[in-house]
C-alpha cells in the first residue's frame, strides 16, 4: 500500500505560479504511471499530465506549455504550474500506478488551487 500526500496548493492571481508536490510513503521511482488530475468546481476529474515508465509525457491541451510534471525518481513527483489562469482553479490530485511486484493504483487526497482574475 502506498500513501500519497500532496502539498503546495494555494491562491494566486492570474499569471502567477505554483508548484505542487506529491510525496509517497514508498519508492515510486519504477512506477508505470505518474500523473496529475484536477477537478474543477462542478466538473468531473480530468487528467492534465501523465508520465509513463519510458519518460513519455503527455499534457492536456489546456495546460500544455504552462505545466511541467517531474519526479525525483524516488518517492516524489511535482507539478510546476506557470501562467496560471482562472480556469485552472480546482482540486489537484496526484495518481500513481505500480505494476510490480503487485499491481496497485493510488490517489492523493487532493490540494486546492484557486486562481483569481
N, C-alpha and C positions, 0 to 999 in steps of 0.2 A: 504494500500500500504506500502511496506517495501523497504527501500533502503539499499543496501549492499555496503560497501566500503572496498576494500582490501588494504593492505599495507604490506611492508616487503620484496618486491621483490628486486632484485639487481643482481650483478655479483659476482660470486665466482669461485674458482678453483676446479678442481676435488677433491673429498674427503671432501669438505667443507660443511658447514651447513647454512641453512636459516630457519627463522620462519615466515610464512605468517599469517597475521591476517585478519579477516573479521568482521567488526563491523556493526551491524544492527541498523536501526533507530527506531526499536520497539522490544519488547520482542519476542525472538525466542526460548526460553527455551523449549516450548512444540512443537516445530516443528516436523512434521512427518519425515522429512528427512533433514539432513545437509550433504553436500558433497562438494568435491573439484574436479574440472575438469581441464584439461590442453589441450592446443592446441599447438603442435609443429609446427615449420615453414613448410608450405606446406602440413599439415595433418589436419584431422578432429579433433573435440573436443572429448576427451575421459575422462571417469570418472576414477579417481585414488583412491579416498577414499570416503566412504559413511557411515554415521552413522544414524541409524533409532531410533525411539522413545524408543524402548526397549534396547537401547545401543548396539544393534548388529552392529558391524563394519566390513566392508569388504574393502579390499585393492586390487588394481590391482596387478597382479603378478610382474609387472615391478618395483613396489615401496615397495612391502611387506618386512617388516623387516627394512626398512630405513625411512619410513614416518609414522607419527602419527597424527591422527586427534583428536582434543579435543574441548571442549566447556566449557564456564563458566556457562552454563545453564540459562543464562540471555539474553544477546544480543551480545555475541562474540563467534566466533569459530576460531580455529587456525589449522595450518598445520606445524608441525615440520618436517623439511627435513634434513636428515643426509646422509653422504656418497654420496654426490651428484655426478652425472655423466654427461658428455656432453649431453647424450640423454634425460636428464631431462630438457633441455632448452625448453622454451616455455612460453606461456601466461597462467597464472593460474587464475581460476575463482571459486569463492565460489557460492554455489547454495543452496537454502532453499525452502522447500515445507511446507506451512502452511495448515493444513487440517481443522482447526476450529478456530474461528466461520465462517470464509469464506475461501474457498479454494483459494490458490494462489501459484504461482511458481515465484521465484525471483533469479536474477543473479546479481553478482557484475560486475564492469566494467573491471576487469582483472588487473593483475600485472605481469610484465615481470621478468622472471628468466633466467639468462644466466650462463651456467657452461662451463668454458674453460678447455681445456685439459692441 
